[in-house]
């Protein structure tokens, strides 16, 4: 007997069908890791020669011995080509679990070419045998390719970061030895590696006298899970006392951050970022519950829930739908294994709430509202989003870091953990980490993050709850700043989420905005949601749309005026308390479409430069006030912000002078933090505003506002209305070229698609426009023609307010309600009914004029006709 000492090579379980000896078909294992071949004793009946005593002993991968009964010589052939036979000597074994294993002795002797395919077993007979292999569990062999373009220097071995297909969060795999034919001189040895998030580190060799460059599409080798390999698939020919070697343990953990695209960074700088993150590789979470535990100043931080003397609050278990029980059970198991929750015997208990997400999946939530009612509030403030964005002025490079399940990285105080208990069909559990849903959770997390970043030596990073943004003026500064921030994160013993990291970019998504060195604009993702929004069918859907859109109101000039008709639709009742139906008409649809259009091409708002003067441009109309804030940069005026709001019922009664002054004071109050102590110009197209500078104002209300404006040190500048078009955006939507009527050549209104009156002079006030809407269709401005008047006739009897007047004048029917009947009689002399339309007289003497009374359903259309059309007037 002889002994051979060799290192263990762990091979695959690739299978090929073979015919053994006299025609018995079996499935055998091609194993490049087994040094010898062996056959089960049950198949020796089909062998070509008898079993003789063996000269070798076998040891498996874990050092266990395998029973060897002898050895024999057999002939092998493939079912597709039985004429092609291979003679080979194999050891005879028992109880290994395999019929036949062909190891290195067979592979070296026959030198086959192995090709891996999914569920395919065929033999292509040429000069060399070609085996096409598949696996029992149905998984394809996993491709191994470089994670990014890389270079292997000449005559060296290197560690490469590779992408391994088909691997979950973490898995140990076996890589097979390979000599890629497309790159002669490159070798991939057999090795065992751990794959995390699809990334692994492997060793390759370059034996050439020149460098090799590998692209991401280059196939290095195949891999398979180590769990698939049984103990007998790695066999060494040794004496019974020889043990196997162990897998290499000196490979570094994968640098998960390499999953982040750094191709936008120049190669000479990219290496420095890689070096930085290699130093901080331990900060990245490798799974959902690979989280840290916060430490401040080296001490553990624990969350308390101050409930005072409040008694414990316990909910009964709510029933969970049967089709969601598995989801609840799976979530509980995952959190318990992750150390986030534990079994509880608490007197407190909150119910589980399952919330359906937009993608159809279910979110596991908890209802802590009764616990929150008993909790003493922590009022630590969250940062103002606009102030946070203003701090980014002047930065050129940005990185955004996000904590992995940030709240779960704060440990609960032992005495307060029981208050977070929740009841499920599978038992009572409590949190060991701070859960979502606690009333003080955002404030607590913001406080500790603010304390954490207080250790920064410069103003280089900001945090909003669990989102950190690092901003710098160059890559050199950014590397230094990132190193400082990551150092603080490590000191705090926290973990970051790789999937949400944005590293060293010129533009990043932060707090619902796209932030770049040019300025800020709405987030692309949120804009897509708004653009996909369907027309509201009721007040609830309209309110949801306006709520989401309002987050970006500072990007839209004249937002309050534009959305005023939509807000009118939200009113459930009129002033008299009578219910109002929700009527979504053409005018509302036009505004809805225009709001979407404005977000598709929004202005990029520049960052404020406190060293430059500001310019405030206010404006006002009958329904809203607003304005814009600008600065001049390199000879070009840039917009810093828009603002607007709707007027109250009382403010709508203000005179034009008061409304224009209100617009200015409103803008200055909104932007006081920019204007105080600096140079500011107030540009207006309303000459009476100029008197505010010298306080030569007779109106008491305006005079008081002028006194308040003194602290801003405004310098007033007058521009004519034609030159004041930017602020006039509050009262006038940008005009596209109007379509033309093919019959008359007259422009068509884009709201009702009817010919507009091209001969009407431009009106200068909304009152003039409204006054001109009377029975003579040819004198009605814009599109108030026969079609519009027919609609007024149709809606007039349905109107809740005007219907009583219509029925009295048209049919002589008085309202049954005495109060309403009295109102009709009192207003009788002010109205005239003619041609199915109701007219009202306003003014006296030569100032007396006739006005068409428009029902509520048509009022939005009239406002758009008079104000939005290129011939429309400006409301004051």
HELIX and SHEET records of a PDB file:
HELIX    1   1 UNK A   41  UNK A   46  5                                   6    
HELIX    2   2 UNK A  104  UNK A  110  1                                   7    
HELIX    3   3 UNK A  226  UNK A  228  5                                   3    
HELIX    4   4 UNK A  231  UNK A  233  5                                   3    
HELIX    5   5 UNK A  256  UNK A  259  5                                   4    
HELIX    6   6 UNK A  267  UNK A  279  1                                  13    
HELIX    7   7 UNK A  281  UNK A  283  5                                   3    
HELIX    8   8 UNK A  322  UNK A  337  1                                  16    
HELIX    9   9 UNK A  369  UNK A  373  1                                   5    
HELIX   10  10 UNK A  385  UNK A  390  1                                   6    
HELIX   11  11 UNK A  406  UNK A  409  5                                   4    
HELIX   12  12 UNK A  417  UNK A  420  5                                   4    
HELIX   13  13 UNK A  441  UNK A  453  1                                  13    
HELIX   14  14 UNK A  475  UNK A  491  1                                  17    
HELIX   15  15 UNK A  498  UNK A  500  5                                   3    
HELIX   16  16 UNK A  524  UNK A  531  1                                   8    
HELIX   17  17 UNK A  539  UNK A  550  1                                  12    
HELIX   18  18 UNK A  553  UNK A  555  5                                   3    
HELIX   19  19 UNK A  559  UNK A  569  1                                  11    
HELIX   20  20 UNK A  586  UNK A  600  1                                  15    
HELIX   21  21 UNK A  651  UNK A  653  5                                   3    
HELIX   22  22 UNK A  656  UNK A  670  1                                  15    
HELIX   23  23 UNK A  672  UNK A  675  1                                   4    
HELIX   24  24 UNK A  687  UNK A  692  5                                   6    
HELIX   25  25 UNK A  700  UNK A  709  1                                  10    
HELIX   26  26 UNK A  710  UNK A  712  5                                   3    
HELIX   27  27 UNK A  721  UNK A  723  5                                   3    
HELIX   28  28 UNK A  727  UNK A  730  5                                   4    
HELIX   29  29 UNK A  766  UNK A  771  1                                   6    
HELIX   30  30 UNK A  777  UNK A  779  5                                   3    
HELIX   31  31 UNK A  786  UNK A  796  1                                  11    
HELIX   32  32 UNK A  803  UNK A  811  1                                   9    
HELIX   33  33 UNK A  818  UNK A  826  1                                   9    
HELIX   34  34 UNK A  828  UNK A  830  5                                   3    
HELIX   35  35 UNK A  845  UNK A  847  5                                   3    
HELIX   36  36 UNK A  856  UNK A  867  1                                  12    
SHEET    1   A 7 UNK A  14  UNK A  20  0                                        
SHEET    2   A 7 UNK A  24  UNK A  30 -1                                        
SHEET    3   A 7 UNK A 100  UNK A 102  1                                        
SHEET    4   A 7 UNK A  38  UNK A  40 -1                                        
SHEET    5   A 7 UNK A  81  UNK A  93  1                                        
SHEET    6   A 7 UNK A  68  UNK A  78 -1                                        
SHEET    7   A 7 UNK A  14  UNK A  20 -1                                        
SHEET    1   B 3 UNK A  65  UNK A  66  0                                        
SHEET    2   B 3 UNK A  57  UNK A  59 -1                                        
SHEET    3   B 3 UNK A 236  UNK A 238 -1                                        
SHEET    1   C 3 UNK A 113  UNK A 116  0                                        
SHEET    2   C 3 UNK A 129  UNK A 133  1                                        
SHEET    3   C 3 UNK A 123  UNK A 125 -1                                        
SHEET    1   D 7 UNK A 186  UNK A 187  0                                        
SHEET    2   D 7 UNK A 199  UNK A 206 -1                                        
SHEET    3   D 7 UNK A 156  UNK A 164 -1                                        
SHEET    4   D 7 UNK A 142  UNK A 146 -1                                        
SHEET    5   D 7 UNK A 219  UNK A 225 -1                                        
SHEET    6   D 7 UNK A 170  UNK A 175 -1                                        
SHEET    7   D 7 UNK A 191  UNK A 196 -1                                        
SHEET    1   E 2 UNK A 150  UNK A 152  0                                        
SHEET    2   E 2 UNK A 212  UNK A 214 -1                                        
SHEET    1   F 2 UNK A 295  UNK A 296  0                                        
SHEET    2   F 2 UNK A 299  UNK A 300 -1                                        
SHEET    1   G 2 UNK A 302  UNK A 303  0                                        
SHEET    2   G 2 UNK A 411  UNK A 412  1                                        
SHEET    1   H 5 UNK A 341  UNK A 343  0                                        
SHEET    2   H 5 UNK A 427  UNK A 431 -1                                        
SHEET    3   H 5 UNK A 422  UNK A 424 -1                                        
SHEET    4   H 5 UNK A 350  UNK A 356  1                                        
SHEET    5   H 5 UNK A 362  UNK A 367 -1                                        
SHEET    1   I 4 UNK A 461  UNK A 464  0                                        
SHEET    2   I 4 UNK A 467  UNK A 472 -1                                        
SHEET    3   I 4 UNK A 397  UNK A 402 -1                                        
SHEET    4   I 4 UNK A 502  UNK A 505 -1                                        
SHEET    1   J 3 UNK A 507  UNK A 510  0                                        
SHEET    2   J 3 UNK A 513  UNK A 516 -1                                        
SHEET    3   J 3 UNK A 520  UNK A 522 -1                                        
SHEET    1   K 5 UNK A 636  UNK A 646  0                                        
SHEET    2   K 5 UNK A 624  UNK A 633 -1                                        
SHEET    3   K 5 UNK A 614  UNK A 620 -1                                        
SHEET    4   K 5 UNK A 680  UNK A 684  1                                        
SHEET    5   K 5 UNK A 714  UNK A 718  1                                        
SHEET    1   L 3 UNK A 831  UNK A 834  0                                        
SHEET    2   L 3 UNK A 837  UNK A 842 -1                                        
SHEET    3   L 3 UNK A 849  UNK A 852 -1                                        
END                                                                             
